[in-house]
Structures are given as structure tokens and as C-alpha cells.
């Protein structure tokens, strides 16, 4: 059986934010085993699995990605929506917008130190939508 629904996340400031708890609170009872796919419906943000314990990891992500894809690059021609827009699109493609997580014993089967990040690449990204598909 497959179930699908949407979650609207609140607006987050630019950066990398743990949203595991937000997602888990919105999930219906999960099957004994299966898969959960999460699609972020945006082209200027990303979703990723990474360190859930030490917040300095998220700060380092922001610093590294800003060096990798800097704003105000004179070679960008897509600039009408602000200096953070084109870098946000590139970062979104690098990080990705979808995760598939196994379900085991009715729970997301994440590693001990894994958490789900919303990677907000815009200065004012606004609310973000997730499509969650549960497959058992």
C-alpha cells in the first residue's frame, strides 16, 4: 500500500536546519518495513541527511557551500531575483531535493548520528513544501 501527503514547513532563515522531529511528528503510523520518500518541491533549497548532534557541522556546511558557489558571481546571468537566487539553484542541484529512507520496525531507519536537514539557500525562502510518500 502507498500513502502520500504534503507537509508545509515554516519559513527558516538561511542555513542548515534539522527537521527530523518536524517530519516524524507529521508521519502517520509507519509499516513494519518499507520506504519513505521525501521530495522538497523547490529549486532554491535542498534536503539532506547528515550529522544530528553537533550544530557546528551545519555552520561548516553553510561556509563551505558559500565558498563553492559564491554570490555576485559576474558569470551568472540569472540575477533578477537577487544575488542569492542563482547560487541557491546551483546548491539545490548539488545537495538534492529528495531522500528515500528505509522503514524498519515502524520507524525511520536512520543512523545514530543522522538527521534530516532542510538546506535553506535563500535569504528569504519562505515556507517550503514536502511531498511524503510511504511505501510498504
C-alpha positions, 0 to 999 in steps of 0.5 A, spaced: 500 500 500 502 507 498 500 513 502 502 520 500 501 527 503 504 534 503 507 537 509 508 545 509 514 547 513 515 554 516 519 559 513 527 558 516 532 563 515 538 561 511 542 555 513 542 548 515 536 546 519 534 539 522 527 537 521 527 530 523 522 531 529 518 536 524 517 530 519 516 524 524 511 528 528 507 529 521 508 521 519 502 517 520 503 510 523 509 507 519 509 499 516 513 494 519 518 495 513 518 499 507 520 506 504 519 513 505 520 518 500 521 525 501 521 530 495 522 538 497 518 541 491 523 547 490 529 549 486 532 554 491 533 549 497 535 542 498 534 536 503 539 532 506 541 527 511 547 528 515 550 529 522 544 530 528 548 532 534 553 537 533 550 544 530 557 546 528 557 541 522 551 545 519 555 552 520 561 548 516 556 546 511 553 553 510 561 556 509 563 551 505 557 551 500 558 559 500 565 558 498 563 553 492 558 557 489 559 564 491 554 570 490 555 576 485 558 571 481 559 576 474 558 569 470 551 568 472 546 571 468 540 569 472 540 575 477 533 578 477 531 575 483 537 577 487 544 575 488 542 569 492 537 566 487 542 563 482 547 560 487 541 557 491 539 553 484 546 551 483 546 548 491 539 545 490 542 541 484 548 539 488 545 537 495 538 534 492 531 535 493 529 528 495 531 522 500 528 515 500 529 512 507 528 505 509 522 503 514 524 498 519 520 496 525 515 502 524 520 507 524 525 511 520 531 507 519 536 512 520 543 512 523 545 514 530 548 520 528 543 522 522 538 527 521 534 530 516 536 537 514 532 542 510 538 546 506 535 553 506 539 557 500 535 563 500 535 569 504 528 569 504 525 562 502 519 562 505 515 556 507 517 550 503 513 544 501 514 536 502 511 531 498 511 524 503 510 518 500 510 511 504 511 505 501 510 498 504 
